[in-house]
């Protein structure tokens, strides 16, 4: 099944770009990794992946002159892991302003005696009937690796619990984000990526 959508993974310079691309390849979608502003602007769907620190990622985006293109994007965009956190207004990881695509702050997960980073499979509870979670069972397991999180707010469309509830997915206007790694989350993660392409 090849979808004609023009899907672009924004080249943030982070390490997980190729694994995200391979996940789409496995689903039969043609995607490209690009930092070209014209290609980003012309895309039907955009992905904003990220691993590492907020400070390094924001510097990469600034050095590559990508911040305005991301901020002004009108097509659906999906942030993954750090990419989701960058969509909020502020990260306490480096105490810096982030992209400000939606309300929210990224904070260190409170120390409640559980090891950090939060790493491995955990259950996600999502907003019923949300198009990003079509044909995904409620309480499905997704794969997480993170020490910082966005606490639930008005943009939260899914939550997870790791001693404290946090946002597993966010959505505001054309911007969506997931804290987990769909490209490493088996069948449920693959379905979520398919839903982003076909339902959003």
N, C-alpha and C positions, 0 to 999 in steps of 0.2 A: 504494500500500500504506500504509494508515493503521494504526498500532499504537495500541491503546487506552491504553497506558501513560501515566501522568501524569508527564511529564518536566519538571523545573524546573532552569533555569540560575540558580545563586545569584548575585544581583546584588552582585558584589564592587566595583563602581564602576570596573572596569578597562575598557580601550578595546576589547577584542576580543569583547565580549558579543554584539553583533549579528551578527558574522561566524560565531560558533558557532551562533547561532539559525538563520541562513540555511542553514547546512550541514544542519541537521536538517530544515528546511523542504523543501530539495531532495530529501531522502529520503522525504518524505511523512509525517513525524512532527509531531504537534502539541506544541510546547514553549512554555514561558513563562519570561520573566526575572522573578525576584521576590526581594525581600528580606523578604517577609512570613513570619514564623516559622511560622504555621499552615500556609501553603501548602508551605513547605519540609518540615515534619514530615509532611504528608499525601502527599508525592510518592512515586512508585514508583521513580524514578531521579533522581539529582542530578548536576549538572555543576558543577565548581569551576574556572572559567577564570581566567587571570591574565596580565597583562603588566605591565612596569614593575619596581619594586624590591620586595623582600620587606618592607622597612620600611614603605613606603607601603601595600602590600596588607594587612599585618597591622593597621595603624592603621585602614584602612577597615573591616575585619571587626570590629574592636573598637568603633569608633564606631557601627556598624550593629547591634551586639549579636548578631552572628552566630556568634561563636566556639563558644559552648556548643552551639548547634544543629548545627553541623558536627561537633564532637567526639562528640556523642551520637547522631549519625545511625546508623540501623540498616539503611537501604536502600543499595543499591549507589551509590557515588559515584565519578565520574571526574574527576580533576584534570588540567588541561591546562597544559603549560609551567610558568609560575610557580605555578599551582595545584597541580601535582604536587610541586614543591619545598616548598611550604608544608605538605604532608602529613607531611614528615619532622620531626625534632626540633629542628633548628638550622640557621640559614643564616649563613654567614660574610659574606654581603652585608648589612652592617649589624650583624653579630654579635648576632643576637637569636634567642631561642627561637621556634620556629614551632608549628604545631598539634599535633605529636606524635602523629599518627594511626598512625605506624609508625616503626621504627628507621631511622636514616639521617641524614646531614648533607649540606647543600648547600654545595659549595666552588667557588671559582674554578677554571675549567678550567686545568690546569697549562700554563705558557708553554713550548711546545716549538717555537716558531718559526712556528706557524700563526696566522693573523689571528683576533682576537676582536672581536665575537662570532662564534661558529660560526654561519654563516648560509647557508642553501640546502639542497639535497637531499643526503641521505646514507642509506646502507644500514642496515637494522635486522635483527639476528638475534634471533629470539624463541624462547622455550621451546616445544618441540614440543607440539602438542595443547592449547595454552592457548586457552580459549574466546574471549579477546579478539582472537585472530589467526586465527580460522577463515576459510578461503577467501582468505587473504592469502599470497602466495608468500614463502617464506623469502628474506631479503636484499632485500626490497622497499625502495624509496626513499620516505622521508618528509621533510617540510619542517621545518627547525630554524631557530630564531633565539634564541641564548642564549650567555651568557658564564659562567654558573654551572651546575654539574651535580652529580648524586648519583653517587658512584663505586659500582661494583657491590657489592651486599651480599645478605643472605639474602632480601630482598624483591624483588630484581631479576627481572623476567620477560622482559626484552628488553634487548639492549645495542646500542650504536653505538660507532664508533671515530673519534675526531678527535685523532690523535696518542696518545691514551690511551683506553682503554675506559671508557664511562660508562653509566649506566642510562638506556635509552631508554623503559622502562616499568617500573613498580613495581606490586606487588599485595600486600595484606595484609588478611585478613578481607574486609569489604565495601568496602574502599577500594582504588581503582586510580588510577594516574596515568601520563601519557605526557609525555615531555619535548618531543616534536615537536608540531606543530600539525596535527591530523587534518583540521581544516576547511580547510586550505590544501594538503593532501597528495593531491589527486586521487582516483583510484579506490580506492587502498589506504586512504587516510584515511576515505573514505566507508564502506568496508566495516568498518573498525574501529568507527566510530560505530554502524553497524547492529548489529555484534556486541555492543556494550555494551548496546544496548536489548534485543536478542532472546536473547542467550546468557548474560548475566551475572545 
